[in-house]
């Protein structure tokens, strides 16, 4: 069991940084699993008319050192699993083992029983128009989203670790979860 807290500085260009504090569940060289027991949201996350994450709901997060995305195992407040959400972002920079920084690249990939979809293309286009990200960053974000979609359609994404770490298992791996 872990009572260690990971602090993540998540920047959305041009200058909005949110700090997340999540319970460390497991750390390997390939993947770091954290638990955000209660998500703080201004409004629910809705995909194709279906609420997939709501205020106060838990998320099991998977961070892959060196990769251009992370993955959230999304749930509703009552713990029902809704699907997988990948943030396309810059590879996490480890300031210390327990303090990280990353920058959002606007695109997201959603996978549930209905299939896989890329989200927020309009946000990426607006960021390009406003020059808050570079053309290179936008190309990198699109390439990563396309790669994940292709892997999902081939049945090779998300990685097995995401199915192995259910909400129940993640909660058991912490001391009751972290709520801050």
C-alpha positions in Angstrom: 0.0 0.0 0.0 1.1 3.5 -0.7 0.4 6.8 1.0 2.7 8.7 -1.4 1.1 11.6 -3.3 2.1 12.6 -6.8 1.8 16.3 -7.7 1.2 17.0 -11.4 1.5 20.5 -12.9 -0.7 20.2 -16.0 -0.4 23.2 -18.3 -3.0 24.1 -20.9 -1.5 26.6 -23.3 -1.2 29.5 -23.3 -0.9 29.8 -19.5 -3.4 27.9 -17.5 -1.8 25.4 -15.1 -3.8 23.1 -12.9 -2.2 21.2 -10.1 -3.4 17.7 -9.5 -2.6 15.6 -6.4 -3.1 11.9 -6.8 -2.3 8.8 -4.8 0.6 6.7 -6.1 -0.7 3.2 -6.6 2.2 1.5 -8.5 5.4 2.6 -10.2 7.3 0.6 -12.8 9.7 1.7 -15.5 6.9 1.4 -18.1 3.9 2.8 -16.3 3.0 4.8 -13.2 -0.5 4.2 -11.8 -2.2 6.9 -9.7 -5.6 7.4 -8.3 -7.6 10.6 -8.3 -10.4 9.7 -5.9 -12.6 12.7 -6.5 -12.4 14.6 -9.7 -13.0 18.4 -9.6 -15.0 19.4 -12.6 -16.9 22.5 -13.6 -19.1 20.4 -15.9 -19.3 16.7 -16.7 -17.2 15.2 -19.5 -19.7 14.1 -22.2 -18.9 12.0 -25.3 -21.6 11.6 -28.0 -24.3 12.7 -25.6 -23.2 10.3 -22.8 -21.7 11.5 -19.5 -18.4 9.6 -19.0 -17.0 11.5 -16.0 -18.8 13.7 -13.5 -17.8 15.9 -10.6 -16.6 13.8 -7.6 -16.0 10.7 -9.7 -12.8 8.7 -9.4 -10.2 8.2 -12.2 -7.3 5.7 -12.3 -4.5 7.4 -14.3 -1.7 5.7 -16.2 1.4 7.7 -17.0 3.9 6.2 -19.5 7.4 7.9 -19.2 8.5 9.2 -22.6 5.1 8.8 -24.4 2.9 11.6 -25.8 -0.2 10.6 -23.9 -1.6 9.4 -20.6 -4.7 7.3 -20.0 -7.5 7.8 -17.6 -9.8 4.9 -16.6 -13.0 6.9 -16.2 -15.9 6.2 -13.8 -19.1 7.8 -12.7 -19.5 8.9 -9.0 -21.0 5.5 -8.2 -17.9 3.8 -9.4 -19.3 2.5 -12.7 -16.5 2.2 -15.4 -17.3 4.2 -18.5 -14.2 3.9 -20.7 -10.7 5.1 -21.4 -9.7 8.7 -22.0 -6.2 9.6 -23.4 -4.9 13.1 -23.0 -2.5 13.9 -25.9 0.3 15.8 -24.1 4.0 16.4 -24.0 5.9 13.5 -22.4 5.9 14.0 -18.6 8.9 15.8 -17.2 9.8 14.4 -13.8 10.9 17.3 -11.7 11.3 14.9 -8.8 9.9 11.3 -8.6 6.8 12.7 -7.0 6.4 16.1 -8.8 5.7 16.2 -12.6 5.1 18.7 -15.3 3.4 18.2 -18.7 1.6 20.3 -21.3 -1.7 19.5 -22.9 -1.8 19.4 -26.7 -5.6 19.7 -26.8 -6.6 16.4 -28.5 -8.0 13.5 -26.6 -8.9 10.0 -27.6 -12.0 8.2 -26.1 -12.6 4.5 -26.2 -15.6 2.6 -24.9 -17.8 -0.2 -26.0 -19.1 1.9 -28.9 -15.7 2.4 -30.4 -12.9 4.9 -30.5 -13.1 8.6 -31.3 -10.7 11.6 -31.4 -12.0 14.6 -29.3 -11.4 18.3 -29.4 -10.1 18.8 -32.9 -11.8 22.2 -32.8 -9.8 23.1 -29.7 -6.5 22.2 -31.5 -7.5 24.3 -34.5 -8.3 27.3 -32.3 -4.9 26.9 -30.5 -3.1 26.9 -33.8 -5.0 30.0 -35.0 -4.2 31.8 -31.8 -0.6 30.5 -32.0 -0.6 29.1 -28.5 1.0 25.9 -29.8 3.3 25.4 -32.8 2.6 23.7 -36.1 5.1 21.0 -35.0 3.2 20.4 -31.7 -0.1 20.2 -33.6 1.4 17.6 -36.0 2.8 15.6 -33.1 -0.5 15.7 -31.4 -2.4 14.5 -34.5 0.1 11.8 -35.1 -0.2 10.5 -31.6 -4.0 10.5 -31.7 -4.0 8.7 -35.0 -1.6 6.1 -33.7 -3.8 5.4 -30.7 -6.9 5.1 -32.9 -5.2 2.6 -35.2 -4.0 0.6 -32.2 -7.5 0.6 -30.7 -9.1 -0.5 -33.9 -6.5 -3.3 -34.1 -7.4 -4.4 -30.5 -3.9 -3.4 -29.2 -4.8 -0.3 -27.2 -5.1 0.5 -24.4 -2.3 -1.6 -22.9 -3.2 -4.5 -20.6 -2.1 -2.6 -17.5 -5.2 -0.4 -17.9 -7.6 -3.3 -17.6 -5.6 -4.9 -14.8 -5.8 -1.8 -12.5 -9.5 -1.6 -11.9 -10.9 1.1 -9.5 -11.3 -1.5 -6.8 -7.7 -2.7 -7.2 -6.3 0.9 -7.3 -8.3 1.7 -4.1 -6.9 -1.4 -2.4 -3.4 -0.2 -3.4 -3.8 3.1 -1.5 -4.8 3.8 2.0 -8.4 4.5 1.1 -7.5 6.8 -1.8 -6.5 10.4 -1.8 -9.1 13.1 -2.0 -7.1 16.3 -2.4 
